[in-house]
Amino acid sequence: MQTVEFPQSRCRAGVARRDITPPVGIYHRMWGAATHDRSTGVHRPLTTTILVMQPDDSQAESKPVMFVAVDHCLLWNREMNELLDRVSESSGVERSQIIVFFSHTHAAGLMGHERVDLPGGEQIPQYLTDVADAIADGIREASDLVQPAVLTYGTGRCNLATNRDFKDETLGKYVCGFNSEGEADDTVGVVRLATASDHTTLATIVNYACHPTTLAWDNTLISPDYPGAMCEVVEAATDAPCFFIQGASGDIGPRHGFVGDTEVADQNGRQLGYSVLSALEDLPPVDANMKYGGAVISGATIGSWGYTESSPTQRQQANFWREQRSEVALNYRDDLPRRDDLQREAADWKSKEAAAVEAGDTDTARDARAMIERMTRRLVRVAHLDDAETYPYPIRLWKMGDAVWVALDGEHYNVLQRNLRNHFPDVPLIIGTLANGSDVWYLPDEDSYGKGLYQEDASILAKGSLEKLEAALIEQIEKLLHADET
């Protein structure tokens, strides 16, 4: 091989950022084991970063996409729909053009209408309105800044992410915690978005799979968790926003996590940030190949390589843009709980909590409160479901030049992205989960069912759904990769 080509995408792009830090004192608790309700301060600000991308003028029939990175865990179905409707109406952009990628931080507060009667919950409705307005404003700004741009793709490695399905032999069951024997994808997808004119960096896109669960029940501060410090490291070096996309991290979390110490979150973020910077340093120049220059006689005979300009054909291929939407029917679990049963169970736990508080039994009260939180989430989980036997799971794909971007609802086990990358080893895959929320919750792999895992308990889909989705994704990506041949 005399020439090495590097993957790129060419399009038109604009970037904007807004601060969406909630007011101190807003409802914050989302951990069952937490004893506080209101936030007491801010560790790091929360932000939303808007990336508007669209094909060049020759492909005007393709609509722009508003990719939105949001420092929050997620929004439930009702809140997500309300946000998308408001952003669409305010920005003038069709709702179908908006893709929200949640960082999935568990330290930002859980902003659901079902919590408005809790301490600090009265601030949630106005806050959600403010977030939607900030996103809409950012979309307008980013759209005004759209210009010809080039995306250059690279890969880093970071062992921050570890498997978190741990078998507690003492309890005889699985818990959610560091599993040193489990497998985790250490791939860090790194994309430099630069202007086509002078190659100034507009944004750095980071795609990594790891639950932001460094900070847990002992933390009372609003925080983006590790993505905050990661972005700080990257932005200090690039002088441009960092856009974080959470990967398939359903069974993946940081080795050191579930703590209240914000310095641990910053340490985790710096670890990932340095991996990103290393990958950025490894990226080739824009529109460049490496070409063998021949032998040089020295103390040894040296094979010299150097950068050369990519060909017009390569640049034309990098301009290719195609969006593909499809659905795959996934079966619901046959043991999904009934709403009436969940409501009765929640009432029982509330009675137990009240009795424990009156008796001064703090441990029992804490455990009861944790169970109430579980019941609340289970009620939210089934509230939007209809009586159909299958869920029409949406798949959104974009082929941008040499790369494929994937937007998926829910929290998927890590094996999904490992298998996809193994199947398409020469294609840069940007795999974004929690895209516009998580209507299906978790998608564990077949082997993880029957173990009593939290993720299985939280899922609304039947065993085998992840594998069925994987097969559909492979089929659809194959079609998309050959779309430019038709």
C-alpha positions as CSV (number, residue, x, y, z in Angstrom):
1,M,0.0,0.0,0.0
2,Q,1.6,3.2,-1.2
3,T,-1.1,5.6,0.1
4,V,-3.2,5.8,3.3
5,E,-6.5,7.7,3.1
6,F,-8.1,9.2,6.1
7,P,-11.9,9.4,6.7
8,Q,-13.6,12.8,6.5
9,S,-17.0,14.4,6.0
10,R,-17.6,17.7,4.3
11,C,-20.8,19.7,5.0
12,R,-22.0,23.1,6.3
13,A,-22.0,23.5,10.1
14,G,-22.6,26.0,12.8
15,V,-22.1,25.8,16.6
16,A,-23.5,27.6,19.6
17,R,-23.7,27.1,23.4
18,R,-26.0,28.1,26.2
19,D,-25.8,27.8,30.0
20,I,-28.7,25.8,31.4
21,T,-27.6,25.5,35.0
22,P,-30.7,25.1,37.3
23,P,-31.2,27.5,40.2
24,V,-29.8,26.3,43.5
25,G,-32.6,24.9,45.6
26,I,-34.4,23.2,42.7
27,Y,-35.4,19.5,43.2
28,H,-32.2,17.5,42.8
29,R,-32.6,14.0,44.3
30,M,-32.7,11.1,41.8
31,W,-30.9,8.5,43.8
32,G,-33.1,6.2,46.0
33,A,-30.4,6.2,48.7
34,A,-30.2,10.0,48.8
35,T,-31.5,11.8,51.9
36,H,-31.7,15.3,50.4
37,D,-34.3,16.8,48.0
38,R,-33.0,20.2,47.0
39,S,-29.6,21.0,45.4
40,T,-27.3,23.0,47.7
41,G,-24.9,24.5,45.2
42,V,-23.2,24.1,41.8
43,H,-20.1,22.0,41.2
44,R,-19.8,22.9,37.5
45,P,-22.3,24.7,35.2
46,L,-24.6,22.7,33.0
47,T,-24.6,23.6,29.3
48,T,-26.3,22.8,26.0
49,T,-24.3,22.8,22.9
50,I,-26.0,23.0,19.5
51,L,-24.4,21.6,16.4
52,V,-26.3,22.5,13.2
53,M,-25.2,20.3,10.3
54,Q,-26.4,20.2,6.7
55,P,-25.2,19.0,3.3
56,D,-23.7,21.3,0.8
57,D,-25.9,23.3,-1.6
58,S,-25.8,20.5,-4.3
59,Q,-27.8,18.3,-1.9
60,A,-30.4,20.9,-0.9
61,E,-33.2,18.3,-0.7
62,S,-31.6,17.0,2.5
63,K,-32.7,18.9,5.5
64,P,-30.3,20.2,8.2
65,V,-30.0,18.3,11.5
66,M,-30.0,20.1,14.9
67,F,-27.8,17.9,17.1
68,V,-28.2,19.1,20.7
69,A,-25.9,18.0,23.5
70,V,-27.6,18.5,26.9
71,D,-26.0,18.1,30.4
72,H,-28.8,16.1,31.9
73,C,-29.7,12.5,32.7
74,L,-32.7,12.4,30.4
75,L,-36.3,13.5,30.2
76,W,-39.3,11.3,30.5
77,N,-41.7,10.8,27.5
78,R,-44.0,13.7,28.5
79,E,-41.3,16.2,29.3
80,M,-39.3,15.2,26.1
81,N,-42.3,15.8,23.9
82,E,-43.1,19.1,25.5
83,L,-39.4,20.3,25.1
84,L,-39.2,19.2,21.4
85,D,-42.6,20.9,20.6
86,R,-41.5,24.2,22.3
87,V,-38.0,24.2,20.6
88,S,-39.6,23.5,17.2
89,E,-42.2,26.2,17.6
90,S,-39.7,28.8,18.9
91,S,-36.9,28.1,16.5
92,G,-39.0,27.4,13.4
93,V,-37.3,24.1,12.9
94,E,-39.3,20.9,12.2
95,R,-39.4,18.7,15.3
96,S,-38.1,15.7,13.3
97,Q,-34.9,17.7,12.6
98,I,-34.0,17.9,16.3
99,I,-31.9,15.2,18.0
100,V,-31.1,15.7,21.7
101,F,-28.1,13.7,23.0
102,F,-28.2,13.6,26.8
103,S,-24.9,13.3,28.6
104,H,-26.7,11.2,31.2
105,T,-25.2,12.9,34.2
106,H,-26.9,11.6,37.4
107,A,-26.0,14.8,39.3
108,A,-28.0,17.4,37.4
109,G,-31.4,16.6,39.0
110,L,-34.3,14.6,37.6
111,M,-36.7,17.1,36.0
112,G,-40.1,15.3,35.8
113,H,-43.6,16.8,36.3
114,E,-44.3,13.9,38.7
115,R,-41.9,15.6,41.2
116,V,-43.4,19.1,41.3
117,D,-45.0,18.6,44.7
118,L,-41.7,17.6,46.3
119,P,-39.3,20.2,47.9
120,G,-37.9,22.3,45.1
121,G,-40.1,20.6,42.5
122,E,-42.2,23.7,42.1
123,Q,-39.3,25.1,40.1
124,I,-39.2,22.3,37.5
125,P,-41.9,23.5,35.0
126,Q,-40.3,26.9,34.6
127,Y,-36.8,25.4,34.4
128,L,-37.9,23.1,31.6
129,T,-39.4,26.0,29.7
130,D,-36.1,27.9,30.1
131,V,-34.1,25.0,28.8
132,A,-36.3,24.7,25.7
133,D,-35.9,28.4,25.1
134,A,-32.1,28.3,25.5
135,I,-31.9,25.4,23.0
136,A,-34.1,27.3,20.5
137,D,-32.0,30.4,20.8
138,G,-28.9,28.4,20.3
139,I,-30.3,26.8,17.2
140,R,-31.0,30.2,15.7
141,E,-27.5,31.4,16.5
142,A,-25.8,28.2,15.2
143,S,-28.0,28.3,12.0
144,D,-26.8,31.9,11.4
145,L,-23.2,30.7,11.8
146,V,-23.4,27.8,9.3
147,Q,-20.4,27.7,6.9
148,P,-18.5,25.1,4.9
149,A,-16.8,22.7,7.3
150,V,-14.8,19.5,7.4
151,L,-15.0,16.7,9.9
152,T,-11.9,14.6,10.5
153,Y,-12.3,11.3,12.4
154,G,-10.0,9.7,14.8
155,T,-9.9,7.1,17.6
156,G,-8.5,7.3,21.1
157,R,-8.4,4.8,24.0
158,C,-9.5,5.3,27.6
159,N,-10.0,2.8,30.3
160,L,-12.2,5.0,32.5
161,A,-15.2,2.8,31.4
162,T,-15.6,-0.5,33.1
163,N,-18.3,-3.2,33.3
164,R,-20.7,-2.6,36.2
165,D,-22.6,-5.9,36.4
166,F,-21.0,-7.3,39.5
167,K,-21.9,-10.6,41.2
168,D,-22.0,-10.1,45.0
169,E,-21.2,-13.6,46.3
170,T,-22.2,-12.7,49.8
171,L,-25.7,-11.6,48.8
172,G,-25.9,-14.2,46.0
173,K,-27.1,-11.7,43.5
174,Y,-25.9,-9.1,41.0
175,V,-25.4,-5.4,42.0
176,C,-24.5,-2.4,40.0
177,G,-20.8,-1.9,40.7
178,F,-17.3,-2.2,39.3
179,N,-16.8,-5.7,37.7
180,S,-13.1,-6.1,37.0
181,E,-13.8,-9.3,35.0
182,G,-16.3,-7.7,32.6
183,E,-15.7,-6.4,29.1
184,A,-15.9,-2.7,28.2
185,D,-15.2,-0.8,24.9
186,D,-12.4,1.7,25.5
187,T,-12.9,3.4,22.2
188,V,-13.0,7.2,22.2
189,G,-14.5,8.5,19.0
190,V,-13.0,11.9,18.4
191,V,-14.0,14.2,15.6
192,R,-12.5,17.6,14.8
193,L,-15.0,20.0,13.1
194,A,-13.1,22.7,11.4
195,T,-13.8,25.5,8.9
196,A,-13.1,24.5,5.3
197,S,-11.5,27.8,4.6
198,D,-8.7,28.0,7.1
199,H,-9.2,24.9,9.2
200,T,-10.0,26.7,12.4
201,T,-11.6,24.3,14.9
202,L,-15.3,25.0,15.4
203,A,-15.9,22.1,17.8
204,T,-14.5,18.8,19.1
205,I,-17.0,15.9,19.1
206,V,-16.4,13.2,21.6
207,N,-18.3,9.8,21.5
208,Y,-17.6,7.6,24.6
209,A,-19.6,5.0,26.5
210,C,-19.5,5.4,30.2
211,H,-22.3,6.1,32.7
212,P,-21.7,9.5,34.4
213,T,-22.3,8.0,37.8
214,T,-19.2,9.2,39.6
215,L,-21.4,11.3,41.9
216,A,-24.2,9.6,43.6
217,W,-26.5,9.8,46.7
218,D,-24.0,11.7,48.9
219,N,-23.7,14.5,46.4
220,T,-26.0,17.5,46.8
221,L,-24.4,19.7,44.1
222,I,-25.6,20.3,40.5
223,S,-23.0,18.8,38.3
224,P,-22.3,17.5,34.8
225,D,-20.2,14.7,36.4
226,Y,-17.1,13.7,34.5
227,P,-18.1,15.2,31.1
228,G,-17.7,18.6,32.7
229,A,-14.0,18.3,33.4
230,M,-13.5,16.4,30.2
231,C,-14.9,19.4,28.2
232,E,-12.8,21.8,30.2
233,V,-9.6,20.0,29.3
234,V,-10.5,19.7,25.6
235,E,-11.7,23.3,25.3
236,A,-8.7,24.8,27.0
237,A,-6.5,23.2,24.3
238,T,-8.7,23.8,21.3
239,D,-10.4,27.1,22.1
240,A,-13.7,25.6,20.8
241,P,-16.7,23.9,22.3
242,C,-16.7,20.2,23.1
243,F,-19.8,18.2,22.1
244,F,-20.3,15.0,24.1
245,I,-22.2,12.0,22.8
246,Q,-22.9,9.2,25.2
247,G,-22.4,5.7,23.7
248,A,-23.9,2.4,24.6
249,S,-23.2,2.4,28.3
250,G,-26.1,0.4,29.8
251,D,-23.7,-1.9,31.6
252,I,-20.7,0.5,31.8
253,G,-19.6,3.0,34.4
254,P,-16.4,4.5,35.9
255,R,-14.3,2.3,38.0
256,H,-14.3,4.8,40.8
257,G,-17.9,6.0,41.1
258,F,-21.0,6.2,43.3
259,V,-19.2,8.8,45.6
260,G,-20.0,12.3,46.9
261,D,-16.6,13.8,46.2
262,T,-16.6,16.1,43.2
263,E,-12.8,15.9,42.8
264,V,-13.3,12.2,41.8
265,A,-15.7,13.3,39.0
266,D,-13.1,15.9,37.8
267,Q,-10.3,13.3,37.9
268,N,-12.4,10.9,35.8
269,G,-13.1,13.7,33.4
270,R,-9.5,14.7,33.1
271,Q,-8.6,11.1,32.3
272,L,-11.0,11.1,29.4
273,G,-10.0,14.6,28.3
274,Y,-6.4,13.7,28.0
275,S,-7.3,10.7,25.9
276,V,-9.2,13.0,23.6
277,L,-6.3,15.4,23.3
278,S,-4.0,12.5,22.5
279,A,-6.4,11.4,19.7
280,L,-6.6,15.0,18.4
281,E,-2.8,15.2,18.2
282,D,-2.9,12.0,16.1
283,L,-5.4,13.4,13.5
284,P,-4.0,14.2,10.1
285,P,-4.3,17.6,8.5
286,V,-7.6,18.5,6.7
287,D,-7.8,17.0,3.2
288,A,-4.6,15.0,3.5
289,N,-3.4,11.5,2.7
290,M,-0.2,9.9,3.7
291,K,1.9,8.7,0.7
292,Y,5.0,6.6,0.6
293,G,7.9,8.7,-0.8
294,G,10.4,6.0,-1.4
295,A,13.6,4.7,0.1
296,V,16.3,6.9,1.7
297,I,19.8,5.5,2.2
298,S,21.1,6.2,5.7
299,G,22.6,4.1,8.5
300,A,19.5,2.0,7.6
301,T,17.4,2.1,4.5
302,I,14.5,4.3,5.5
303,G,11.1,4.2,4.0
304,S,9.9,7.8,4.0
305,W,6.3,8.9,4.2
306,G,4.7,12.3,4.0
307,Y,1.3,14.1,3.8
308,T,-0.1,14.9,0.4
309,E,-3.3,16.5,-0.7
310,S,-6.4,14.3,-1.1
311,S,-7.8,13.9,-4.5
312,P,-10.9,15.7,-5.9
313,T,-12.7,12.3,-6.0
314,Q,-12.0,11.8,-2.3
315,R,-13.3,15.3,-1.5
316,Q,-16.4,14.7,-3.5
317,Q,-17.0,11.4,-1.6
318,A,-16.6,13.3,1.6
319,N,-19.5,15.6,0.5
320,F,-21.9,12.7,0.3
321,W,-24.9,13.1,2.7
322,R,-27.8,10.8,3.2
323,E,-30.3,10.4,6.0
324,Q,-32.1,7.1,6.6
325,R,-35.0,6.4,8.9
326,S,-36.5,3.1,9.7
327,E,-38.3,1.1,12.4
328,V,-37.9,-2.3,13.9
329,A,-40.7,-4.0,15.9
330,L,-39.5,-5.0,19.3
331,N,-41.6,-7.2,21.6
332,Y,-42.7,-5.9,25.0
333,R,-42.0,-7.9,28.1
334,D,-44.9,-10.1,29.0
335,D,-44.5,-9.3,32.7
336,L,-44.7,-5.5,32.5
337,P,-46.3,-4.2,35.8
338,R,-49.8,-2.8,35.8
339,R,-50.2,0.8,36.8
340,D,-52.7,0.0,39.6
341,D,-50.4,-2.5,41.2
342,L,-47.5,0.0,41.1
343,Q,-49.6,2.7,42.7
344,R,-50.7,0.3,45.6
345,E,-47.1,-0.8,46.1
346,A,-45.9,2.8,46.2
347,A,-48.6,3.7,48.8
348,D,-47.4,0.7,51.0
349,W,-43.9,2.0,50.9
350,K,-44.9,5.5,51.8
351,S,-46.7,4.1,54.8
352,K,-43.6,2.2,55.8
353,E,-41.5,5.3,55.4
354,A,-43.8,7.4,57.6
355,A,-43.8,4.7,60.3
356,A,-40.0,4.5,60.2
357,V,-39.6,8.3,60.4
358,E,-42.0,8.4,63.4
359,A,-40.0,5.6,65.1
360,G,-36.7,7.3,64.4
361,D,-35.5,4.4,62.3
362,T,-33.4,6.3,59.7
363,D,-32.1,3.2,58.0
364,T,-35.6,1.7,57.3
365,A,-36.9,5.1,56.3
366,R,-34.0,5.5,53.8
367,D,-34.7,2.1,52.3
368,A,-38.4,2.8,52.1
369,R,-37.7,6.1,50.3
370,A,-35.5,4.3,47.9
371,M,-38.3,1.9,47.1
372,I,-40.7,4.7,46.6
373,E,-38.3,6.1,44.0
374,R,-38.3,2.8,42.2
375,M,-42.1,2.7,42.1
376,T,-42.2,6.3,40.8
377,R,-39.8,5.4,37.9
378,R,-41.8,2.2,37.1
379,L,-45.0,4.2,36.9
380,V,-43.3,6.7,34.5
381,R,-41.9,3.7,32.6
382,V,-45.3,2.4,31.6
383,A,-47.4,5.6,31.5
384,H,-46.9,6.2,27.7
385,L,-47.3,2.6,26.5
386,D,-50.3,1.5,24.4
387,D,-51.9,-1.9,24.1
388,A,-49.9,-3.0,21.0
389,E,-47.8,-6.1,21.3
390,T,-44.7,-4.5,19.9
391,Y,-42.8,-1.2,20.2
392,P,-42.0,0.5,16.9
393,Y,-38.4,1.3,17.7
394,P,-37.0,4.2,15.6
395,I,-33.6,4.1,13.9
396,R,-32.0,7.3,12.6
397,L,-28.8,7.1,10.5
398,W,-26.8,9.6,8.6
399,K,-24.0,8.9,6.2
400,M,-21.8,11.9,6.1
401,G,-18.9,11.4,3.7
402,D,-16.9,8.4,5.0
403,A,-18.7,8.2,8.4
404,V,-22.0,7.0,9.7
405,W,-23.8,8.6,12.6
406,V,-26.3,6.6,14.6
407,A,-29.0,8.0,17.0
408,L,-30.7,5.5,19.3
409,D,-33.4,5.8,22.0
410,G,-32.7,4.1,25.3
411,E,-29.7,2.7,27.2
412,H,-28.0,-0.2,25.4
413,Y,-25.6,-2.8,26.6
414,N,-22.0,-2.1,25.4
415,V,-21.8,-5.2,23.3
416,L,-24.0,-3.4,20.7
417,Q,-21.4,-0.9,19.8
418,R,-18.5,-3.4,20.1
419,N,-20.3,-5.7,17.6
420,L,-21.2,-2.8,15.2
421,R,-17.6,-1.6,15.2
422,N,-16.3,-5.1,14.6
423,H,-18.7,-5.5,11.7
424,F,-17.7,-2.2,10.1
425,P,-14.0,-1.9,11.1
426,D,-13.2,0.6,8.4
427,V,-16.1,3.0,8.9
428,P,-16.1,5.7,11.6
429,L,-19.3,5.1,13.6
430,I,-20.6,7.8,15.9
431,I,-23.0,5.9,18.1
432,G,-25.3,8.1,20.2
433,T,-27.7,6.7,22.7
434,L,-30.4,8.4,24.8
435,A,-31.3,10.3,21.7
436,N,-34.4,12.3,22.5
437,G,-34.7,10.4,25.7
438,S,-35.3,6.8,26.7
439,D,-38.8,5.5,26.0
440,V,-37.6,1.9,26.1
441,W,-35.2,2.3,29.1
442,Y,-32.6,-0.4,29.0
443,L,-31.7,-3.0,26.3
444,P,-29.6,-5.7,27.9
445,D,-28.2,-8.6,25.8
446,E,-29.8,-12.0,25.9
447,D,-27.2,-13.5,28.3
448,S,-28.0,-10.8,30.9
449,Y,-31.6,-11.8,31.3
450,G,-32.5,-14.0,34.3
451,K,-29.7,-12.7,36.5
452,G,-31.8,-10.3,38.5
453,L,-30.0,-7.3,37.1
454,Y,-31.4,-3.8,37.6
455,Q,-31.2,-3.2,33.9
456,E,-33.5,-6.1,33.1
457,D,-35.9,-5.0,35.8
458,A,-36.0,-1.5,34.3
459,S,-36.4,-2.6,30.7
460,I,-39.8,-2.7,29.0
461,L,-38.6,-4.9,26.1
462,A,-38.4,-8.7,25.8
463,K,-35.3,-10.8,25.9
464,G,-33.6,-10.7,22.5
465,S,-34.5,-7.1,21.6
466,L,-30.9,-5.9,21.6
467,E,-29.9,-8.6,19.2
468,K,-32.9,-7.9,16.9
469,L,-32.0,-4.2,17.0
470,E,-28.3,-5.0,16.2
471,A,-29.3,-7.1,13.2
472,A,-31.6,-4.3,11.9
473,L,-28.8,-1.7,12.4
474,I,-26.3,-3.8,10.4
475,E,-28.8,-4.2,7.6
476,Q,-29.6,-0.5,7.5
477,I,-26.0,0.6,7.7
478,E,-25.1,-1.8,4.9
479,K,-27.8,-0.1,2.7
480,L,-26.6,3.3,3.7
481,L,-23.0,2.6,2.9
482,H,-23.9,1.5,-0.6
483,A,-26.4,4.4,-1.2
484,D,-23.9,6.4,-3.2
485,E,-23.6,3.5,-5.6
486,T,-27.2,3.8,-6.7
